[in-house]
Every structure is written in C-alpha cells, then in structure tokens.
C-alpha cells in the first residue's frame, strides 16, 4: 500500500493524465510501488521519477490510440475542443463574440444594481442651501425630474420675473466657495447653429452629486457614479463573459456541426451578435463633447443598455438555446473510469 508522499506524488502525476485513463494507470503505478516496497524508499522514488519522465510519451500514446479509431482516452485540448467542435474554428470566434456581448450586458446590469446603493439626492434642507448658493435672495422652486438615464433628479427653476442678471456672473465663484469643484465644459463657448447662441453650460461635482447649470434660470442636481462603480461593473463584465462562454460551449457540444440544430441556432445567433456588438460598442468610440467626462458617458451608456435598449437580445438567445436543447443531441458521455 502506498502512503504519505508517495500517494501525493501519484495523485499529482495521475491528475496530468486524461480522465478516461487516469484511474487505471494510477492503479498500475500503485501496484508497482507496492512490489518495490522491499527495495527501499530510494528505489520507489526513482520509479516515480521515471514515471514523470515518461508521462509525455504516455499522453502521446493516448492521442495515437484515439487517432487510430480506438477508444477515447482523453478529452481533446484547445478552445475548439472545449467548445465541443475540435474541427470548427468558427465556434471559437462565436464564443468570443458572445462573451463580449454577455460581458457588456453583465457590466450594464451590475452598474444598474450598483446605482441603487449610491449617495441619495440632497434633502430638502440641503436643497434650500444650494438654492441660496446659486441665487441668494431670489425665490427658486424645486421640482422632481429625471436625469438622462431616467433616474430621479432635482430640478430648480428661478421664479418667473425674478431678476438674476447680477447674480449669474458669480455663480461659479459661489459654488467653489461652497465646496463644489467646477468641471470645465468642453462645449462651453462653442457656437450652436441650431439656437444661434453660445453655450454657457456649467458642471460642478461635490460629494457624489453632479450639478448642471444652463447659464440662465435652470439647474439640476443628480447623482454621480462613485469610485467603486468601476469594480462593480468589472465584476459584472467578467461574470457575464464567463456565462457567455459556457453557454456557447454547451450549445457547441450539444448541437453537432452541420446539424439542423446548429444551423438554426447559428442563423439566430450570428447576425444578432455581430449587429448588436457594433451598435452597443460603437458609442464607446463616438462619445461627443457633452460636458460629461468619458467615465460618466460610459456609465450613462451602460445604464441605457440595462434599462431597455436591445433587451430583445435575451429573447434571441433564449430562442437559440431552446432550439439546441430541443433539436440537439445529448452531449456525448465521457468514458467511464474503471
């Protein structure tokens, strides 16, 4: 009987062998070590070193047996084999694209979930203080509104007829004095042909809040993404990408290449994945100057994805998987270890 370090060494060596060959070969090694017990520990360790030296040749023999039509002794390596299509390069491309799309949706929904835990909007007292910072001594009304992503925000409007011409030039300085950090608007000072006016929009941030002032009588306060939102989105992206890869691998193993199930599922999957990837990833390269930082544009786009855009992709994915589940064959069972 093999005990102690010898058993551990056998376990490591056997783990490097194909699943269908592992237990049988380990039993043979254990029997040889038992026969060598009378010759001492040094002899047995020499035997284990020899086993390790010949391990690559043993794996090559397993491959040769399979290629010759013998029983399968191992699970083929490589991305194509893992995805169930050893001879199909297209399955790897599809799996990568599906993982990219699933990762994007994972990041979007993780961001949407994280948004529920960020700093709340200002209280009534805080809002009143902010109104006095913006336009001291002038009546300013507050009303609930929504930001560009449909989340609650606070809108503030100067009372009709109030004269604020002498207060507008000092808005920036008063905000800075109150602890707000002014963000330079890339669009400020640009001539807008549609309105025949110059933009004077102002953005300021403080304590997880974003203030937008249109340069006239209206300003809004909405919630900004905290520093940890990047970690939340990254975790969602990784989880989504992994699920996309596993989902494609399951479909590839169940629906044989060229089968009706594979062709029908591919007819749904390929055009949807390619088109939606272009539509959803494209905006990351095409953000225009809007006064928001690139990170804020990213959060806005992810929230837009999570709150409705292109959610029909889930219907397409469910349809393709249902086709594979109904029309595909059961996955080939792995060899039973003796």
PEMO-V714950 format. One record per helix or strand of 3 or more residues. SS is the DSSP state (A for helix, B for strand). FROM is the first residue (numbers start at 1). LEN is the number of residues. If there is no record, write none. Layout:
ss & from & len
SS & FROM & LEN
SS & FROM & LEN
This chain:
ss & from & len
A & 5 & 11
A & 19 & 21
A & 41 & 27
A & 79 & 4
A & 90 & 28
A & 124 & 11
B & 140 & 7
B & 152 & 7
A & 165 & 4
A & 171 & 7
B & 181 & 3
B & 202 & 5
B & 209 & 5
B & 218 & 6
A & 229 & 26
A & 260 & 26
A & 294 & 13
A & 312 & 16
